[in-house]
Amino acid sequence: MAKGKGSGSNFRSAITGKFVTARTGRANPRTTVQEAKGGGSTGGTYRSAVSGRFVTTAYGKSHPRTTIKDS
């Protein structure tokens, strides 16, 4: 039986860029972002871990602990 793509989401740390457990992600909402599995490319833009909104490159670079660079 072939494996299908799972639905749901992953959590990623804005500080380290590594995936973290769902428990850690929910416990640290200001420094983790929830990502959809199999999501599309955003072209290397920055996103705030606090609000989930896209931010400017300048803001993303000046706030590395609370933003992530989507690819």
N, C-alpha and C positions, 0 to 999 in steps of 0.2 A: 504494500500500500504506500503510495507516495505521500510525502509530507506536504501539507498546504501551508500557505503563509498564515501565521497566527494574527488574530486581531488584538487590539488593545494598545498598550503604550509602554514606553520605557522612560526611566528617569535618568537624567544626566546632570552631574555636578557642574555648576558654572565655574567653580574654583579649579578643579582638576581636569575637567573635560571627559572624565570617565563615567561609565554607566554605574549607577548605584541601585540598591534594592528599592522596591516600592515603599517599604517602610521608612527608609532613610529619606527618600524623596518627599514623602508626605510630612515627615517630621521637620524638614528644613526647606520650606517653600520659598524662602528668599534667596537661596543659593542653589536651587535645583530647578530644572525645567522638565516638563513632561512632554515627551515627543511621541507622535503617532508612529506605529510600526509601519514601515514601507512608505513613509511620507516622501513627497517629491523634493526636488532640489530647490533651494531658495537663492542660489547664486552667490553664496558667500556673504550674506548680510548678517548683521548682529541683531540679537534678540535679548530683551531684558528678562532675567530670571524672576524678577519681582512682579512685573505686570504682564509678561508674556508677549508684549508688543515689540514690533521691530523698532530699532533705534538707529541713529546715524552712526557711521563708521567712527567718527571722532568720539562720540559718547561711548561706544563699545570699547574702543581702545583705552579710554581714560577710566573705565570702570570694569577691569578684567575679572573681579571677583563676583560680580552680579550680572554679567552678560555672557552670552555664548555666541560663537560665530557659527552660524548654520552653513552647511555646504550644499 
